[in-house]
Every structure is written in C-alpha cells, then in structure tokens.
Amino acid sequence: MTILLASCGFQLRGDPSVGLKTINTSGAGGTLLEIRRILATGPTKVVPTAKEAEAQLRILDEKREKTVHTITATGRVYDFQLRLTVRYDVLVPGREQPLIEPTEVISTRLITYSESAPTAKEAEEQLLFKDMQVDIAGRILRHIAVVKRES
C-alpha cells in the first residue's frame, strides 16, 4: 500500500512552507498567533521588523460572529453558525504593488445549542473558533506559498 501511495505522488499536507527565508508579521488576533506558531516549526524565520524581512504579512482585521442558524417549531434556538473572517495582505519591501492584495478568508462552523449545558457549549464554541483560526492560518500560508512560487 505504501508503495502505491508513494508512486502516485500522494503526500501528507503537513505544515506549509511559504518559500521565504524571512517574514515579518503584524496585526492582532488568534489567527496571527497560529501563523507564528506554524512558521516557528518550518524553515521560514519570523523577524521583528519589516526592513529585515523578504515580505510582511499584515492581518488587517479579524472578526468573530455568532448568528442563529436554525430555530425549532416551538421557536427555540436549535443551532448557531459561528463565522470567523480574517482580512490580510502581504507586502514586499521596495515593491510598489503588494504581493497579495487585501484578501478576506472566511471559515464557518455550526454548533447546536443546549439550554441544559450552556457552560459546556461555550467551551465548545471557543474550541471551534480555535479550530477555525488554525484552518485559516494554514490557508493563508498556503496562499502565500502559491503566490511566491508564481512570482
């Protein structure tokens, strides 16, 4: 089985390599912390200033939303939709145009509501937002890697 997978080019996704030796990150939010954590395990070094970096990743905005998704026939909330939206861009020093124009990435999850366990559901909600941050961080880094390879 291993030989078949290796011969077809299958490879586990793993942590993305962005194709940069150095990068500066700025902004706020949990997604930026996840990006830094992922980069710390790879070959790209996070530097403190944009002048030292090949590129600068800026998290422009990170927004969490929780909206009612489904209501039961009795008018009670059945589940909520959690939504995490992150806007970012990537600048290259000495280049007028950004490497990546301001881009928005969205991740959504559904969570059922329980009146009998509100504390547990709140903890589950926080775990889902953390999972969405990890997901978006990986998507941003893969986007940077693709754009860097093409440029």
Buried (B, 14 or more C-beta within 10 A) or exposed (E): EEEEEEEEEEEEEEEBBBBBEEBBBEBEBBBBEBBBEBBEEEEBBBBEEBEEBBBBBBBEEBEBEEEEBEEEEEEEBBBBBBBBBBBBBBBBEEEEEBBBEEBEBEBBBEBEBEEEEEEEBEEBBEEBBEBBBBBBBBBBBBBBBBBBEEE
